[in-house]
Amino acid sequence: METNGIPRIDRISPAAAVPGGDVIIHGHFHSPTSARPRVRFGDAEASLLIAGDDYLIARVPEGSIGGLVRVETTRAASQPFAMHVGVQIADNLHPVANPVVDAAGNIYVTFSGQRGQKVPVSLYKITTNYTVKPFVTEMMNPTGLAIDRNGALFVSCRNDGTIHRVSPDGRAEQWIEGMGVATGIAFDRRGNLFVGDRSGTIFKISPDKEIFVFATLEPSIAAYHLAFSPSGELFVTGPTTSSFDRVYRIDQHGEVSTFFRGLGRPQGLAFDALGNLYVVASLGGNRGVVRIDANGKAERVISGIGLVGIALPPGRRAVLAASSVKAGMPDAAGALFSLDWDVEGASLPI
């Protein structure tokens, strides 16, 4: 299609990102001069990584407000093109798994620290107006978070293998111990708590605290991440040194199968209302959030570096946790993002 030298954006992939993520802008960008085009997300100029006549690769800049993208050449500017860009709502965190969102819309996220490190605040609460409040202080290496069907918050601690129950005013009490290197946790519809031990065991703990070995997987170098599908199956990731890691599916009898293979360092998991699985991982070497449908088709749908966790609360938005927000930055320089998105999170049947 002739554009008379005016740049044109046809599509952007993926169609959602957080600052720091790379996106491909497809369209027509031929310039009569040798000058490279400029890409703007709102008023913020992006770093242009690759420039071609029919596609550009740009990095979403910090401080992007809104999701209108424009490409400018020496001759003209394109029409604005809308995409979903996450807004940072908290920083100086150290999440290592999914954040969680309660029924009132409050978000909970960890400052986990290195193993054995005692930090001043181990769990933060972000209110619905994005006020960040210290919530729990006396907890070592909080890792996985889950909310039960009564609205109570549970936290695993990988330092000593304990699970804690946290009251609404932020008082934590030990609920159970002996869970090895306890990482990811998730509740099923019957109120059983499932815990991933980094050595490869998935524990099942009944509401009256009976402990069972539910399934056994290969050890993970980092953590297990757990989520239940709307149909009641347990899905698990455990990143290894491979760039071709698996997503496991475990049925209600503890039988383990491979649901998908081909992800780099898969971590946090969530389901949408249609039963699609979202995994924080790399696909084809590109980091972000990967959507996998029931037929095993995978597509990166959010771009972002350093991402470790995702929550899909009601209201068509995503909450994304990053252990770092820039390449090469250390952990504990993490952040939390809110992304308005056309995806409705799944509700676990009760």
N, C-alpha and C positions, 0 to 999 in steps of 0.2 A: 504493500500500500504506500503510495507516495505521500510524504509528509511535508514537502517543500522546505526541507531543512529544519523543521520544528521537531524537537525530540518527542517521542511518544512512548509511554509506558503501557505495555499490554498486560503484564502480570508480574507478580513478585513471589518468589518461592524461597523458603516457606513464607506463608502469608502472615506469620506472627513471629515476634522476636522480642528479646530484652536487650537493653544496651550492651554492646560488646559482641553481639551475635552478627554473623555474616549472612547476607541475603543476596540472591541473584535477581536482578531486575532485567526482565525481558522486554524487548521492544525495538525501537529504531532510534539510534543515537549518532548517526553519521554527522560529522562536522566538516565544513569546508576548510577549516584550518587544522593544524596539528594539535591544537590545544585540547587537553582532556576535559571532558564534561565534569560538572560538579553535581553532587547529589546532596539534597537537603531533606532532612526529616523535621518537618516544621521549620523552625528558624535555625536549627543546628546543622552544620555541615558535616557530612560523613567522610570517613576515610575511604578513598576509592582504591580497591585492591587490584582489580583487573578491569580494563575498559576495552570493549569491542564495539563494532557497529550495531550488533543486535543483542548484546547483553552486557551488563555491568555487574561486578561483585563489589558490594559496599558493606562497610561495618557500621552498624547502628550506633550513633554517637551517644555519649553520656549527655544527659540533659534534654533528651528528646521529649517534647511535649506534644501529645497528639500523634496521629498516625498518618499524616498527609505527606507523601513523598513527591518530590519534584526533581527533575533532571534539567540542568541548565547548560547550554552551550554558549559560545560567543555570539550566536545569532538570536536565540530565543530560549524560552523555558517551556517545559512540558505542562500539560494539564496535571493538576494534583491527582495522585493515585492513593487510595486509602488502604492501609494495612493496620494490623493490631500491634501496638508497641507497649510493652510492660512499663509500669511506673515503679520506681524504687520507693518502698515504704519503710524500710529499716536497713541499717548498715551496722558494721562492726559486730557481726555475728559469727558463729561457727556451727552451722547446721551440718549434719552428716546423713540425714535422712529426710523423709517427708515432714513438712509442717502439718499441723492439724487445725481445723476450724470448728468451733462449737456451734450449737444451735442458735446462739445469739449473734454469730458472726465474728466473734473474737478469734484471733489467730495466735497459735502457740508455736514457738520455735526455740531451738536450743542454742546455747553457747557451750559446745561439748568439750573443747580443749583436748590437748594431747592426753593419751592414756596415763592416768595417775596424777594429772594436773588438777589442782583445786583452783577454780576460777571464782571471782567475786559473785557473779550472777550466772546461774546455770540454765535458767529457763526464763524466757521473756513472753509477755502477753501484749499483743498489738490490738488495740480496741478498734471498733468499727470506724472511728474517725482517724485511724492510723496513729494514735498516740502509743508510743512504745513505753511499756512499764516493766521494771524488774518484777518477776513473779515468784521464782524459787531460787534460794541461795545455797542451801545446804544439800548439794547433790553432786556426786563425782561422776563425770563423763556421761551425762544424759545422752541417749542415742536415739532410740525409737519412741514415737509418740502414738497414742491411740486413745479414742474416746469410746466408752462403752454405751450400751443402749439407754442407760440412765443418765448419760451426760458427764460421767466422771472421767477425768483425765488420768491416764496411766503412762508411765515413763520407764523405759529400760535403761540400765546403766552397765555399759560394757566393762567398766573397771572391775566390778566385783560380782557380776551376774545376778544383780537384784532387780526386782520390778517394784516401782513405787506407785502409790495412789495419791493424787494431789487434790486437796480440797479446793472449793471455789475461792477461798481467801489465800491460797498459795502455800498451805502447810502440807508437806510431803511426809508420808509414812510408808515404811517398807511393807509391801504386800506379800512378796515371796522372794526366796533366795535360791541359789544353786543352779542358775540357768547358764552356766559356763560364761562365755564372752557374749552376753546378751546384746542383740542388735535390733533388727526389725521386729515389730509386734503388730498384731491385727486381731480384732474381734470378729467372730462369726455371728450368725443370726441368733444362735442359742446362748450367747454370752460367754462362750469359751474363748480364752485368750491363747493365741499362738505366738510363739517366741522363736526367733532364729538364733541359734548358737553358732558362732563363726566356725566352729570345728566341723559343722555339717549336720547337726541335729535340729529338727524342727520340733519343739515341744508343744504339747497341748495341755492347757491348764483349765480345769472346769471351774465354774463359779464358786464351788466350795473348796477350791485349791487342790484338787487331785491332779497329779502330774503324770502325763503319759508321753512316751516318745511317739510322735505322730508320723514322721518321715525322716529319711536320712539322705543327704545330698553330699556332693563333693565340697571340701572346705573352701572358704572364700578368703581372699587376702584382706578384705575390708569389712564387709558387713552383709547381712541378709536384709532384703527389703521385701515386705509382704503386703498383699492386698487381696481381698475377696472379690470375686466377680459377682454380678447380680444373680447368677444362678447358683452361687454358694461354693464354687471351687476356689482353692487357694492358689494364688500365683506368686512366684518367688523369683527374685534375682539375687545373684551373689557374684559380684565381679571378681575375676581372676586376672592373671597376667595376659590372657588371650584377648585378641581383638575380635574374636568370633564367639562371644559368650552366648549363653542360653537364657531364655525365660522358661521356668519350669511351671507346670500345671499339676496340682495335686488334688485328686478327687477326695470325696468325703470319707473314703476308706484308707487314705494315706498312700494310694498308688501314685507314683511319680512318673510323669511323661514330659517330653520336651515340647513346649508349645511353639517356640520360635528360636532359631539360632542364627547369629550373624550380627550381634551388637557388640560395640566396644564399651566396656565398663558400665553395664546397665545397673541402675540404682533405683530411685524411687518410682513407685507405681501408683496408678489410679485408673478407675473405670468411668466411662461416661454412661448416660442413661440408655444408650443403644447397645451397650456391651462391648464397645471398642476399648482396647487396653492402651494406656499411655505410659511410656517408659522413658525416664530420663537416661539418655544413652547417646553413644555415637553411632551413626549409620553411614557407612561409606567414608569414615574419617571425619564426619561433620557432627559436632556436638549440639545437643538440644533435647527436644522431646519428640519421641517417635511414636506414632499411632500405628497399632497393629490390629487389623480387623479379625473377625472370626475365621476367615479363610487364610490367615497368615500373611496378608499383604501389608508391608511395612512402608511408612512414609514419614519423613521428618516434617513435623508441622509447626514446631517452634524452634527458633535458633537462639543459642545462648551458650557462652562458655562458663565453665565452673558449676553448672547446675547439678544438684544432687537430689532434689525432691520436688514433688508436685502435689497439690491438693486441688480438687475440683468441687468446691462447695456449690450450693444452689445459687442461681442468679446468673448463670452463664459467664463465669469468670474463672481464671486459674490463679492460684497462689504458687509462686515458684521460689525455691530456696537455692541459693548459690553459695558454695564454700569460698569462692573468690570471684571477683567481678572483672578481673583483668588477667590475661595470660601472664604467667610467671609470678603472680602475687601469691603470698603464702595463705594457707588456711587461716581462719580467724580474721580474714578481711572480707567476710561474706556479707550477703545482703538478701533481702526479701523483696519480691516484686509482686505487684498485682496487675493482672492482664485481663482487660475486658475481652471476651472471646465468645464465639458462637458455638459453645459446647456446654451442655448441661451435664453436671456430674450425676453419677449413679447414687441412689439411696439403697443402703443395704436392707434387705427385707428383715423384718422383725418377727 
